[in-house]
């Protein structure tokens, strides 16, 4: 299992975390988070009492938490209870602390927004547009990204029609499409761009987004015509859709002499000079 450990600061206090590359998941030290939220002089004891109470209440979050070795205050690697992001949010809801309130309010707001978006899907596009603009993406890139969401939705709807309903099935089929057009698996592509939990599409250049859309749109159309039956036939269709986009990629690279599959990500591109993500002139005008 490939992994890495690091420390982040929250209100000037350290929170240890662990990145599991195989599962693409961050795990956070529970006692560090509890110390931040409660300022307890013994966060370990606080967590033991809280864990005992939650277990009695039948809270599955506690049951599903596990331990990992992390650097302790004495410089030695010691086992400590950790939680992934979802588990951490659920635990925060059980901590009676004023500092936990901002997290709870945020969770309530997010829940309300998701319900509103289910009732009116256009709201999700409006929210996405606003978020991308705040991050500094150009309007041209945002339009491509929102179009890619539409294309992706059409593809997943088609997969559902073909009996593909598990998230794992979607992940495998997406991986096949990506490998077929870019010659890299999703994990290899994210590693090239130095990404962890970040969304791969949010870190693509305009051309990468266009070719990924072409691959997914081609897969949808081929699937509608060939009506694949079963997982393995859907995999073959995914490869065909990705290969169609690969042909376009090869031709563009032949004309430009440059690789379309880029190591650049949102962080490097948005802070760089001129690039496909950020239209500097447009940004200056807005400021």
Buried (B, 14 or more C-beta within 10 A) or exposed (E): EEEEBEEEEBEEEBBBBBBBBEEBBBBBBBBBBBBBBBEBEEBBEBBEEBBEEBEEEEBEBBEEBEEBEBBEEEEEEEEBBBBBEEBBBBBBEBBEBEBBEEBBEEBEEEEEEEEEBEEEEEBBEEEBBEEBBEEBBBEBBBBBBBBBBEBBEBBBEBBEEBEBEEEEBBEBBBBBBBBBBBEBBBBBBBBBBEBEEBEBBBBBBBBBBBBBBBBBBBBBBBBEEBEBEEBEBBBEBBBBBBBBBBEBBEEBBEEEEEEBBBEBBBEBBBEEEEBBBBBEEEBEEEE
